[in-house]
């Protein structure tokens, strides 16, 4: 994974978390559901990074290319 790809992953992850936070505040979603959404976002980002770094077997899981 190149440095540019890592930067893109970081920016996309930050935008997703920011958007989720803004939407949940706008719609008044409660804490239990908010926590579940944050955990799912973090799991997706971690799997995405692990797949891009080659830790997971190469497959169609969230590829940028």
C-alpha positions in Angstrom: 0.0 0.0 0.0 1.4 3.3 -1.0 1.5 6.4 1.3 -1.1 8.1 -0.9 -3.5 5.2 -0.6 -3.1 5.2 3.2 -3.8 8.9 3.2 -6.9 8.4 1.1 -8.1 5.6 3.5 -7.6 7.9 6.5 -9.4 10.8 4.8 -12.4 8.6 3.8 -12.6 7.1 7.3 -12.6 10.5 8.9 -15.3 11.8 6.5 -17.4 8.7 7.2 -17.1 9.1 11.0 -17.9 12.9 10.7 -20.9 12.2 8.5 -22.2 9.5 10.8 -21.8 11.8 13.8 -23.6 14.7 12.1 -26.5 12.6 10.8 -27.0 10.9 14.2 -27.0 14.3 15.9 -29.5 15.6 13.3 -31.9 12.8 13.7 -31.5 12.4 17.5 -30.4 8.8 17.5 -29.9 7.4 21.0 -26.7 6.2 22.6 -27.1 2.4 22.2 -27.7 2.7 18.4 -25.0 5.3 18.1 -22.4 3.0 19.7 -23.4 0.1 17.4 -22.9 2.4 14.4 -19.5 3.6 15.6 -18.4 0.0 16.2 -19.5 -1.1 12.8 -17.7 1.8 11.2 -14.5 1.1 13.0 -14.7 -2.6 12.1 -15.2 -1.8 8.5 -12.2 0.7 8.5 -9.9 -1.8 10.2 -10.9 -4.6 7.8 -10.4 -2.2 4.9 -6.9 -1.3 6.1 -5.9 -4.9 6.9 -7.1 -5.9 3.4 -5.1 -3.1 1.8 -2.0 -3.8 3.8 -2.1 -7.5 2.8 -2.9 -8.9 6.2 -6.1 -10.5 5.0 -6.2 -12.8 1.9 -6.6 -10.7 -1.2 -10.1 -10.7 -2.3 -12.9 -8.4 -3.3 -13.3 -7.0 0.2 -13.4 -3.2 0.0 -10.7 -2.7 -2.6 -9.7 0.8 -3.7 -8.4 -0.3 -7.1 
